[in-house]
């Protein structure tokens, strides 16, 4: 029996309930899946047939340590999914700029540097609202919506972020509130399922931590194909991918391409865990 270690964080040592849905379909394929905290030095990582990054939702707080651990796995010859080069690329949201240059339509985004004026840029671009967020972030960490009239508050956060790993500013898309945000999931490059995520009343964040919810939804072909193009722009086919975006004026605009530690909503779609298990089995057999 092959062994796969599902890397998680100290706060979720037994994996999320959603990821636990993967254990049985893997066992049915002769693959033993076990949770392991990525920062635990006692874990016998090199004894596993592969390590799959799952709920490592503290990586952004310890980025250097996390990437050093990934590099150690790579140097030790441990198979890691997604691939280490993909994880490193995806850890900094500046990857969106590269995807845009490859023709992927993204939510309007600017990449500020020191001396950047949020109020001036919002005025120049005609944005009524903007989202300020770190370039290295998870679960809406240090993310704030600001308006043109209240840009000073957003500027304060922006300046603080620029003293660290960097910041990004995206146009706030009202469709997140009115229609929701798409999450489109792929395994080994193949579409699996999709959900619409919605924030709770009075908020803009769609994550569960802030009261958000998701609804299993049949995605239109246009959304699936746009999401597929985003995944196809990655250097190699990722084992798992979640494409987050919104529909605006008939186009799908990418907000984030989650290749590091995304929630995959396995329980939201019949057969999703089986499809992921099948992709893992295929990856193990092909290496």
Backbone bond lengths (Angstrom), bond angles and torsions (degrees), N, CA, C in turn:
res aa  C-N    CA-C-N  psi(-1)  N-CA   C-N-CA  omega(-1)  CA-C   N-CA-C  phi
1 X - - - 1.467 - - 1.525 109.75 -
2 X 1.311 115.79 130.63 1.461 120.32 177.04 1.528 109.63 -78.91
3 X 1.335 115.00 154.71 1.458 121.09 -178.45 1.522 110.09 -121.49
4 X 1.311 115.45 131.08 1.462 122.38 176.28 1.521 108.04 -120.53
5 X 1.320 116.55 129.12 1.455 121.27 175.34 1.524 108.56 -98.43
6 X 1.324 115.62 124.81 1.464 121.87 177.99 1.522 107.73 -96.08
7 X 1.317 115.90 107.41 1.458 120.54 -174.73 1.519 110.85 -74.02
8 X 1.319 115.07 132.73 1.453 121.51 -179.27 1.526 108.97 -136.76
9 X 1.318 117.09 -171.44 1.461 121.67 -177.87 1.520 110.62 -110.04
10 X 1.323 115.85 167.48 1.462 120.90 -179.66 1.522 111.83 -58.55
11 X 1.318 117.02 -32.92 1.464 120.64 -177.15 1.525 112.38 -73.59
12 X 1.337 117.27 -19.12 1.472 121.41 -177.96 1.531 108.18 -132.55
13 X 1.320 118.43 63.48 1.471 120.56 -171.64 1.519 114.88 -65.50
14 X 1.326 118.00 -20.60 1.465 120.98 -178.48 1.525 112.28 -107.13
15 X 1.293 117.39 16.64 1.467 124.10 -177.00 1.526 110.92 74.47
16 X 1.308 115.17 162.80 1.455 120.29 174.39 1.525 108.92 -72.17
17 X 1.319 116.56 159.46 1.465 119.64 176.41 1.523 110.67 -58.90
18 X 1.311 115.95 -34.67 1.460 119.54 -179.55 1.528 110.55 -65.59
19 X 1.324 117.50 -45.95 1.459 120.27 179.98 1.523 112.28 -68.68
20 X 1.322 117.19 -27.51 1.465 119.96 178.09 1.529 111.59 -62.79
21 X 1.337 115.87 -22.13 1.471 119.95 178.12 1.524 111.88 -65.45
22 X 1.326 117.09 -14.34 1.459 121.47 -178.69 1.527 112.41 -81.92
23 X 1.328 117.55 -22.05 1.466 121.39 -170.63 1.526 112.30 -63.10
24 X 1.334 117.61 -46.39 1.466 119.66 -177.25 1.533 112.42 -66.68
25 X 1.332 119.94 -48.98 1.469 117.58 179.80 1.526 113.38 -62.45
26 X 1.330 117.37 -27.92 1.461 118.72 173.98 1.526 110.47 -70.13
27 X 1.348 116.27 -42.98 1.467 120.13 178.53 1.522 110.89 -59.84
28 X 1.331 116.38 -37.21 1.464 120.43 178.40 1.530 111.77 -62.37
29 X 1.332 115.81 -20.79 1.467 121.07 179.60 1.528 111.73 -102.49
30 X 1.330 116.18 12.46 1.458 119.76 178.67 1.510 113.94 76.83
31 X 1.319 116.65 27.26 1.466 121.67 -179.46 1.524 108.60 -121.77
32 X 1.315 116.43 122.01 1.460 120.81 178.06 1.522 109.02 -90.66
33 X 1.324 116.32 122.27 1.460 121.43 178.99 1.517 109.41 -109.05
34 X 1.320 116.17 131.54 1.455 121.40 179.85 1.520 109.81 -134.42
35 X 1.327 115.26 145.93 1.458 120.52 176.61 1.521 109.57 -78.93
36 X 1.328 116.48 145.57 1.459 122.06 176.32 1.522 108.50 -150.28
37 X 1.323 116.35 131.75 1.465 121.29 -179.35 1.531 108.87 -76.52
38 X 1.305 116.70 124.24 1.466 120.98 -171.99 1.521 112.84 -60.05
39 X 1.334 116.77 -31.04 1.464 120.52 -176.13 1.523 113.37 -91.43
40 X 1.321 117.93 5.93 1.467 122.11 -179.35 1.535 109.40 -87.56
41 X 1.326 118.17 111.44 1.470 120.01 -176.39 1.521 114.03 -70.38
42 X 1.340 117.55 -11.86 1.464 119.83 -178.51 1.529 113.18 -84.93
43 X 1.324 117.76 -7.64 1.470 120.81 -178.11 1.534 109.92 -70.58
44 X 1.321 118.47 129.93 1.472 121.57 178.81 1.526 111.92 -81.00
45 X 1.308 116.38 69.65 1.458 121.36 -173.73 1.526 112.56 -57.70
46 X 1.320 116.48 -39.01 1.466 119.19 -173.87 1.525 113.37 -72.12
47 X 1.330 116.66 -10.92 1.469 119.20 178.53 1.523 112.29 -85.28
48 X 1.318 117.00 -9.56 1.464 121.01 -178.41 1.522 110.79 -84.93
49 X 1.322 115.44 152.90 1.462 120.22 174.95 1.523 111.30 -75.32
50 X 1.321 116.56 -24.04 1.460 120.75 177.28 1.521 109.21 -166.36
51 X 1.326 114.95 156.78 1.464 122.57 173.40 1.522 107.34 -119.62
52 X 1.317 116.10 127.47 1.462 121.56 178.38 1.522 108.27 -111.82
53 X 1.300 116.61 123.47 1.464 120.79 179.54 1.521 108.73 -74.15
54 X 1.322 115.84 122.16 1.444 119.85 178.23 1.533 110.52 -121.79
55 X 1.308 118.74 -109.77 1.473 119.81 -170.47 1.528 112.43 -87.73
56 X 1.325 116.23 56.09 1.475 121.56 175.24 1.528 108.54 -84.01
57 X 1.311 115.42 62.83 1.461 119.99 -168.43 1.519 114.31 -83.21
58 X 1.325 115.93 12.12 1.459 120.02 172.82 1.528 111.33 -112.24
59 X 1.317 117.17 7.91 1.466 119.89 -174.75 1.521 112.17 -59.14
60 X 1.333 116.66 -35.42 1.457 120.00 -176.17 1.523 112.35 -69.84
61 X 1.332 116.77 -20.27 1.463 121.03 178.11 1.526 111.39 -83.66
62 X 1.344 115.89 -17.72 1.468 121.71 -178.00 1.525 108.80 -138.10
63 X 1.303 115.54 51.79 1.463 119.90 -170.06 1.527 112.55 -59.22
64 X 1.324 117.53 -45.69 1.462 119.45 -178.29 1.521 110.84 -61.73
65 X 1.340 116.58 -43.26 1.467 120.33 178.43 1.524 110.77 -62.71
66 X 1.324 115.68 -43.07 1.465 119.99 -178.32 1.526 110.94 -63.36
67 X 1.316 117.01 -47.80 1.460 119.77 -178.66 1.527 111.29 -68.43
68 X 1.322 116.88 -31.11 1.466 120.05 175.79 1.531 110.22 -65.74
69 X 1.337 115.81 -40.02 1.467 120.60 177.14 1.524 110.88 -64.01
70 X 1.324 117.12 -44.35 1.468 121.07 178.06 1.527 110.15 -60.11
71 X 1.338 116.38 -42.96 1.462 120.13 179.24 1.529 111.14 -64.15
72 X 1.326 116.51 -38.03 1.471 120.11 178.10 1.523 110.63 -63.12
73 X 1.340 117.23 -44.26 1.462 120.69 176.88 1.525 110.54 -58.06
74 X 1.310 115.10 -44.53 1.464 120.52 -178.40 1.528 110.60 -62.19
75 X 1.324 116.44 -46.58 1.463 120.74 -178.77 1.525 111.91 -67.00
76 X 1.354 116.03 -28.15 1.463 120.45 179.36 1.526 112.27 -80.82
77 X 1.315 116.29 -2.48 1.459 120.20 178.34 1.515 114.38 82.67
78 X 1.339 116.76 15.69 1.466 120.69 178.90 1.528 108.87 -81.38
79 X 1.309 116.83 132.85 1.461 119.94 175.24 1.522 109.23 -73.17
80 X 1.315 116.23 128.54 1.463 122.26 -177.40 1.517 108.57 -125.79
81 X 1.322 115.43 133.73 1.465 121.18 174.70 1.510 110.24 -128.85
82 X 1.354 115.34 133.85 1.452 122.70 -1.93 1.533 111.26 -67.43
83 X 1.321 115.61 169.23 1.452 119.92 -175.70 1.523 111.23 -57.68
84 X 1.340 117.83 146.51 1.464 120.57 -178.96 1.523 113.89 -54.08
85 X 1.320 117.84 -40.34 1.467 119.31 179.69 1.521 111.28 -63.20
86 X 1.323 116.67 -35.56 1.468 121.33 177.71 1.523 110.21 -70.58
87 X 1.327 117.23 -40.74 1.462 120.80 178.77 1.524 110.69 -61.62
88 X 1.327 116.65 -45.14 1.466 119.80 -179.69 1.521 110.83 -62.85
89 X 1.312 116.12 -43.29 1.469 120.95 179.91 1.519 111.06 -63.36
90 X 1.328 117.03 -39.65 1.456 122.16 -173.82 1.521 113.40 -82.39
91 X 1.337 117.39 -13.06 1.466 120.39 -176.67 1.521 112.39 -69.97
92 X 1.320 117.51 -23.83 1.463 122.62 179.90 1.525 107.44 -114.68
93 X 1.328 116.02 123.66 1.462 119.87 -173.07 1.530 113.54 -69.43
94 X 1.322 116.49 0.74 1.458 119.07 173.27 1.530 110.50 -62.37
95 X 1.334 116.66 -14.18 1.473 120.05 176.28 1.526 111.40 -56.89
96 X 1.336 116.63 -26.89 1.464 119.59 179.91 1.529 111.37 -60.38
97 X 1.322 115.89 -35.58 1.463 119.31 179.43 1.528 110.58 -63.79
98 X 1.333 115.60 -40.16 1.457 119.29 177.50 1.517 112.43 -65.78
99 X 1.330 116.64 -39.61 1.464 119.99 178.02 1.525 110.98 -64.62
100 X 1.323 116.06 -40.07 1.465 119.51 178.83 1.525 110.27 -61.59
101 X 1.320 116.70 -39.82 1.466 120.37 179.10 1.522 111.87 -65.79
102 X 1.340 116.16 -23.04 1.464 120.98 176.92 1.525 112.23 -87.46
103 X 1.335 116.62 2.97 1.455 120.11 176.37 1.510 115.67 99.11
104 X 1.331 117.63 5.31 1.462 120.59 177.26 1.529 108.63 -80.14
105 X 1.322 116.79 126.92 1.465 121.06 179.70 1.525 109.42 -75.52
106 X 1.333 116.62 122.69 1.457 120.55 -179.82 1.526 109.99 -119.18
107 X 1.324 115.68 161.14 1.456 120.58 172.50 1.529 107.71 -58.40
108 X 1.339 119.00 136.40 1.463 119.82 -179.39 1.529 111.55 -49.63
109 X 1.333 115.09 123.98 1.461 121.67 -171.64 1.518 109.62 -137.69
110 X 1.328 116.19 140.59 1.461 121.15 172.74 1.525 108.20 -123.20
111 X 1.338 114.40 154.08 1.466 121.82 -175.24 1.522 108.36 -118.99
112 X 1.322 117.21 89.92 1.464 120.98 -172.66 1.524 113.35 -71.20
113 X 1.314 114.34 153.24 1.455 122.22 172.34 1.521 108.13 -125.92
114 X 1.306 117.10 178.61 1.464 121.44 -177.90 1.529 110.26 -54.02
115 X 1.330 116.09 136.93 1.455 121.81 -179.75 1.515 114.09 89.17
116 X 1.315 117.18 0.07 1.464 122.63 -179.23 1.527 110.24 -67.22
117 X 1.336 116.52 133.35 1.466 121.90 176.60 1.522 109.32 -104.75
118 X 1.316 116.08 112.89 1.463 120.70 -179.36 1.520 110.93 -64.41
119 X 1.326 116.73 -44.24 1.466 120.30 -178.58 1.529 110.97 -61.26
120 X 1.338 116.34 -43.91 1.464 120.01 -179.36 1.528 111.19 -64.39
121 X 1.326 116.07 -42.87 1.465 119.34 -178.07 1.530 111.17 -67.03
122 X 1.327 116.96 -40.59 1.460 119.68 178.43 1.522 110.48 -63.71
123 X 1.309 116.60 -38.87 1.466 120.03 177.94 1.529 110.37 -66.00
124 X 1.335 116.51 -44.63 1.463 120.18 -178.30 1.530 111.75 -62.80
125 X 1.340 116.25 -37.24 1.460 120.76 -176.88 1.523 113.24 -89.39
126 X 1.327 116.76 -8.75 1.458 120.24 -179.17 1.514 113.71 73.26
127 X 1.322 117.02 27.56 1.459 121.09 179.35 1.522 110.37 -85.90
128 X 1.319 116.96 130.23 1.458 120.70 173.97 1.529 111.23 -81.10
129 X 1.330 116.04 -35.65 1.466 121.77 179.25 1.526 109.25 -135.57
130 X 1.329 114.52 152.22 1.461 120.39 177.37 1.517 109.48 -141.39
131 X 1.325 115.14 155.23 1.462 121.69 176.56 1.521 107.97 -110.93
132 X 1.319 115.61 122.24 1.462 121.84 176.31 1.522 107.49 -100.55
133 X 1.324 117.05 128.78 1.465 119.80 -178.90 1.525 109.76 -149.01
134 X 1.324 116.75 159.36 1.469 119.96 175.75 1.522 110.78 -72.86
135 X 1.317 116.17 153.63 1.463 119.58 174.11 1.522 111.14 -71.91
136 X 1.312 116.96 -26.74 1.465 122.10 175.18 1.513 107.10 -114.13
137 X 1.334 116.70 111.57 1.462 119.29 -171.13 1.514 110.43 -163.19
138 X 1.332 114.80 159.39 1.464 121.90 173.37 1.517 108.15 -148.65
139 X 1.323 116.60 149.29 1.470 123.67 174.71 1.525 111.89 54.36
140 X 1.334 116.45 44.74 1.471 122.75 176.66 1.520 112.46 58.98
141 X 1.321 117.35 28.01 1.464 122.34 179.29 1.523 110.32 -60.87
142 X 1.330 116.56 126.47 1.465 124.47 178.11 1.530 111.12 50.47
143 X 1.314 115.26 45.88 1.461 121.96 179.56 1.522 109.18 -110.96
144 X 1.313 116.68 134.37 1.467 120.66 -173.39 1.525 110.59 -141.71
145 X 1.327 115.23 137.69 1.461 121.06 172.24 1.518 108.33 -94.67
146 X 1.314 115.73 135.58 1.453 119.90 178.90 1.530 109.56 -132.94
147 X 1.315 115.72 155.57 1.461 121.62 176.56 1.524 109.49 -108.67
148 X 1.326 115.98 168.44 1.464 118.91 178.35 1.525 111.12 -59.33
149 X 1.330 115.78 -38.43 1.464 119.52 -177.69 1.525 112.68 -72.55
150 X 1.338 116.10 -26.28 1.469 120.31 -177.23 1.523 111.31 -112.90
151 X 1.323 116.59 29.90 1.464 120.17 -174.23 1.519 112.77 -65.85
152 X 1.326 117.32 -21.69 1.469 119.06 -179.56 1.527 111.20 -60.69
153 X 1.347 116.63 -38.12 1.459 119.89 178.44 1.516 111.35 -64.57
154 X 1.315 116.18 -42.13 1.456 120.19 177.28 1.519 111.84 -67.09
155 X 1.332 116.46 -34.07 1.465 120.58 178.72 1.523 110.96 -63.85
156 X 1.319 116.30 -37.61 1.470 120.14 179.60 1.530 110.58 -61.96
157 X 1.334 116.51 -45.88 1.464 119.78 177.20 1.524 110.38 -64.76
158 X 1.317 116.38 -43.26 1.460 121.09 -178.59 1.524 111.21 -58.38
159 X 1.317 116.59 -46.00 1.465 120.33 -179.67 1.523 110.99 -62.19
160 X 1.342 115.66 -38.93 1.468 119.54 178.62 1.529 110.50 -65.09
161 X 1.321 116.83 -41.03 1.463 120.38 -179.94 1.523 111.69 -67.21
162 X 1.318 116.59 -35.03 1.461 120.04 -179.51 1.522 112.02 -69.41
163 X 1.312 116.50 -17.68 1.468 119.69 174.26 1.525 111.43 -81.52
164 X 1.338 116.29 -6.81 1.460 121.74 179.14 1.516 111.18 -113.63
165 X 1.348 116.90 -135.53 1.472 120.71 -176.86 1.523 114.93 -70.79
166 X 1.337 117.25 -9.32 1.450 118.85 179.36 1.515 112.54 119.36
167 X 1.331 115.48 167.86 1.461 121.35 -175.34 1.519 110.13 -135.92
168 X 1.319 114.06 164.18 1.453 121.45 173.03 1.519 107.84 -140.90
169 X 1.318 116.27 155.07 1.459 121.64 178.72 1.523 107.46 -131.22
170 X 1.327 115.70 125.10 1.456 121.00 178.43 1.522 109.93 -117.41
171 X 1.312 115.21 146.89 1.455 118.93 172.73 1.523 108.90 -62.45
172 X 1.328 116.88 133.17 1.463 119.53 177.15 1.520 108.57 -74.24
173 X 1.325 115.07 126.71 1.457 120.98 -177.61 1.524 109.21 -99.02
174 X 1.323 116.34 113.22 1.466 120.51 -178.47 1.522 112.33 -60.58
175 X 1.332 117.03 -21.74 1.460 119.35 -179.17 1.531 112.13 -64.49
176 X 1.333 117.54 -21.35 1.467 119.70 174.73 1.527 109.57 -59.57
177 X 1.322 115.93 -37.35 1.465 121.05 179.92 1.525 110.97 -81.31
178 X 1.326 116.49 -45.23 1.464 119.62 -171.40 1.527 113.61 -81.72
179 X 1.341 116.82 -34.06 1.471 120.05 -175.95 1.523 113.77 -123.95
180 X 1.315 116.60 -18.30 1.454 120.34 -179.38 1.520 112.44 97.23
181 X 1.311 114.73 172.32 1.464 122.94 -178.47 1.528 109.42 -112.39
182 X 1.305 116.16 131.68 1.458 120.69 178.27 1.521 111.28 -76.65
183 X 1.332 116.39 140.40 1.459 122.82 162.85 1.523 106.29 -124.02
184 X 1.326 115.56 116.61 1.465 121.90 -175.97 1.530 107.40 -113.96
185 X 1.325 116.81 122.58 1.467 121.98 -170.92 1.529 111.10 -106.40
186 X 1.338 114.66 135.57 1.464 122.30 178.18 1.523 109.49 -126.18
187 X 1.322 116.08 144.17 1.457 122.38 172.25 1.522 108.42 -123.19
188 X 1.331 116.14 124.30 1.468 121.73 -178.29 1.528 111.45 52.12
189 X 1.321 115.83 37.87 1.454 121.28 177.12 1.508 115.79 82.52
190 X 1.335 117.15 -2.16 1.463 121.17 -178.51 1.527 110.47 -104.84
191 X 1.322 115.92 134.94 1.459 120.15 178.76 1.524 110.44 -61.20
192 X 1.335 116.63 135.23 1.466 121.42 178.11 1.519 111.67 -112.26
193 X 1.338 117.56 -58.96 1.462 120.02 -175.15 1.522 109.13 -164.68
194 X 1.313 115.05 172.90 1.461 120.04 -178.46 1.519 110.10 -145.48
195 X 1.317 114.99 153.82 1.461 121.57 173.82 1.525 108.12 -135.66
196 X 1.315 114.64 157.45 1.462 121.74 168.70 1.522 107.25 -104.31
197 X 1.327 116.37 126.06 1.461 121.26 178.72 1.528 109.02 -102.21
198 X 1.325 114.61 137.85 1.463 120.04 -179.08 1.523 110.04 -130.56
199 X 1.325 117.12 142.24 1.462 119.59 175.06 1.518 110.50 -80.23
200 X 1.320 115.62 161.51 1.455 118.44 173.74 1.522 108.81 -72.25
201 X 1.319 116.47 164.00 1.464 121.24 -179.09 1.524 109.93 -57.80
202 X 1.323 115.79 131.80 1.449 120.80 176.92 1.515 114.67 86.36
203 X 1.328 117.86 1.90 1.466 121.02 -179.66 1.521 108.64 -125.28
204 X 1.332 116.13 170.39 1.465 120.66 177.93 1.524 111.67 -119.70
205 X 1.327 116.64 -9.52 1.467 121.21 -175.58 1.522 109.81 -89.43
206 X 1.326 115.90 131.82 1.465 120.57 -173.84 1.527 112.79 -94.51
207 X 1.337 117.23 -4.13 1.463 120.04 -176.42 1.525 111.33 -72.62
208 X 1.343 115.55 151.17 1.466 121.34 178.35 1.516 111.93 -56.74
209 X 1.332 116.36 -36.05 1.466 120.74 -177.66 1.521 111.81 -56.27
210 X 1.320 116.74 -25.81 1.463 121.33 -177.20 1.525 112.17 -112.83
211 X 1.327 116.40 19.94 1.455 120.23 176.58 1.507 115.21 88.98
212 X 1.328 117.31 7.14 1.458 120.27 178.66 1.522 111.70 -72.51
213 X 1.310 115.96 167.04 1.465 121.20 -178.86 1.521 108.97 -144.68
214 X 1.336 115.52 163.33 1.456 119.04 176.50 1.519 109.90 -130.11
215 X 1.322 114.85 149.60 1.460 121.96 -178.54 1.524 108.25 -125.53
216 X 1.338 118.50 120.67 1.465 119.44 175.05 1.529 109.65 -57.10
217 X 1.313 116.74 128.03 1.459 121.02 -173.19 1.525 109.88 -141.87
218 X 1.312 116.08 139.43 1.464 120.23 175.26 1.522 108.28 -74.91
219 X 1.295 116.21 115.10 1.461 120.32 -178.38 1.521 110.39 -78.74
220 X 1.327 117.77 138.55 1.466 119.52 175.63 1.526 110.44 -66.70
221 X 1.311 115.45 156.70 1.466 120.36 -178.53 1.525 111.82 -55.96
222 X 1.331 116.71 -35.99 1.465 119.75 -177.74 1.525 111.35 -63.58
223 X 1.327 116.75 -37.99 1.463 120.95 178.47 1.526 110.18 -69.70
224 X 1.330 116.71 -45.05 1.470 120.51 -179.59 1.523 110.45 -61.04
225 X 1.320 117.34 -43.78 1.462 120.18 -177.57 1.523 111.23 -68.43
226 X 1.329 117.50 -38.56 1.464 119.96 177.31 1.523 110.46 -64.77
227 X 1.333 115.71 -41.64 1.463 119.83 177.59 1.524 110.61 -64.90
228 X 1.318 116.55 -39.23 1.468 120.81 179.13 1.535 110.93 -61.78
229 X 1.321 116.65 -39.05 1.469 119.83 179.19 1.525 110.95 -64.00
230 X 1.322 116.09 -36.43 1.466 119.11 177.90 1.522 110.61 -64.79
231 X 1.326 116.89 -44.17 1.469 120.95 179.37 1.529 110.23 -65.16
232 X 1.323 116.47 -38.71 1.467 120.96 -178.37 1.525 112.16 -66.70
233 X 1.325 117.32 -18.69 1.464 121.00 -179.51 1.524 112.81 -80.50
234 X 1.334 117.08 -7.29 1.464 121.27 178.89 1.523 108.83 -74.87
235 X 1.330 116.45 151.13 1.473 121.45 -174.71 1.522 113.69 -58.55
236 X 1.333 117.03 -32.70 1.462 121.51 177.24 1.519 107.86 -143.48
237 X 1.316 116.68 157.68 1.464 120.29 -176.98 1.530 109.16 -66.37
238 X 1.322 118.51 118.51 1.464 120.17 179.86 1.523 111.59 -75.88
239 X 1.330 115.83 147.02 1.463 119.97 176.73 1.520 110.15 -62.25
240 X 1.325 115.87 -40.30 1.462 121.39 179.31 1.519 108.29 -138.26
241 X 1.311 115.81 148.54 1.464 121.12 178.59 1.513 108.90 -155.09
242 X 1.318 115.12 141.29 1.461 120.51 172.71 1.519 107.85 -125.30
243 X 1.306 115.05 123.68 1.456 121.61 -176.73 1.521 108.31 -104.71
244 X 1.321 116.54 114.91 1.461 122.05 -179.22 1.521 109.80 -103.85
245 X 1.321 116.06 132.47 1.448 118.85 179.64 1.512 112.28 -171.79
246 X 1.317 115.03 -179.25 1.463 121.38 -178.28 1.525 109.29 -132.45
247 X 1.324 114.21 156.49 1.458 120.36 172.52 1.526 108.61 -93.06
248 X 1.317 115.68 129.56 1.462 120.63 -179.10 1.526 108.78 -142.76
249 X 1.315 115.99 120.15 1.469 121.32 179.61 1.529 111.56 52.32
250 X 1.326 115.11 42.42 1.451 120.00 175.79 1.516 115.61 80.68
251 X 1.340 117.27 4.45 1.467 120.51 179.45 1.519 110.17 -120.95
252 X 1.326 115.81 148.70 1.458 121.43 173.38 1.521 107.90 -90.66
253 X 1.328 115.91 123.45 1.458 121.49 179.76 1.521 109.27 -111.17
254 X 1.311 115.81 125.09 1.459 121.51 -179.31 1.522 110.80 -72.34
255 X 1.325 115.77 130.83 1.458 121.00 172.64 1.523 110.24 -98.31
256 X 1.331 116.15 -48.05 1.460 121.16 176.28 1.525 109.31 -151.85
257 X 1.313 115.69 146.19 1.461 122.90 172.63 1.519 106.42 -109.61
258 X 1.321 116.24 105.37 1.465 121.86 -171.42 1.529 110.19 -92.30
259 X 1.330 115.39 108.77 1.458 121.30 -178.36 1.521 112.64 -121.44
260 X 1.319 116.97 -0.53 1.454 119.59 -174.88 1.527 111.42 -97.18
261 X 1.320 117.21 -68.16 1.472 119.90 -174.35 1.522 112.04 -139.82
262 X 1.331 118.48 45.41 1.466 119.12 -174.13 1.520 113.80 -74.35
263 X 1.327 115.97 144.58 1.464 119.61 163.65 1.523 106.61 -63.91
264 X 1.323 116.52 135.84 1.468 120.77 -173.76 1.522 113.60 -110.15
265 X 1.325 117.15 0.69 1.468 122.07 175.48 1.531 111.32 52.03
266 X 1.322 115.23 47.33 1.466 120.40 -177.16 1.517 112.41 -62.95
267 X 1.334 116.39 -32.38 1.461 119.57 -177.51 1.522 113.07 -81.59
268 X 1.313 116.22 -5.23 1.467 118.80 -176.39 1.523 112.58 -84.97
269 X 1.320 117.11 -12.31 1.465 120.16 -175.41 1.520 109.76 -137.75
270 X 1.327 116.77 127.15 1.464 120.85 177.47 1.526 109.75 -58.77
271 X 1.313 115.79 127.07 1.455 120.24 178.07 1.510 115.26 88.68
272 X 1.336 118.48 -4.32 1.466 119.97 -177.44 1.523 111.49 -63.54
273 X 1.335 116.77 -44.62 1.466 119.76 179.45 1.524 110.68 -63.43
274 X 1.327 117.06 -37.26 1.466 120.69 177.19 1.527 111.23 -65.11
275 X 1.320 116.18 -39.29 1.466 119.10 179.52 1.530 110.92 -66.63
276 X 1.324 116.26 -38.51 1.462 119.40 177.17 1.528 109.97 -66.13
277 X 1.335 116.43 -44.00 1.464 120.73 179.00 1.530 110.71 -60.35
278 X 1.318 116.26 -40.19 1.468 120.40 178.97 1.526 110.78 -63.47
279 X 1.336 116.06 -39.94 1.466 119.97 178.51 1.525 110.80 -65.50
280 X 1.332 116.49 -39.89 1.465 120.51 178.29 1.525 110.28 -64.65
281 X 1.329 116.24 -44.19 1.462 120.45 178.36 1.528 110.56 -59.10
282 X 1.315 115.89 -43.77 1.458 119.62 179.27 1.516 112.31 -63.59
283 X 1.336 116.54 -39.60 1.463 120.28 179.28 1.523 111.11 -65.92
284 X 1.320 116.68 -39.54 1.464 120.45 178.49 1.526 111.35 -64.80
285 X 1.307 116.32 -36.80 1.468 120.43 -177.89 1.526 112.66 -75.92
286 X 1.330 116.17 -23.67 1.466 119.29 -174.63 1.517 113.18 -93.36
287 X 1.325 117.07 -0.76 1.464 119.94 -179.01 1.523 110.36 -117.95
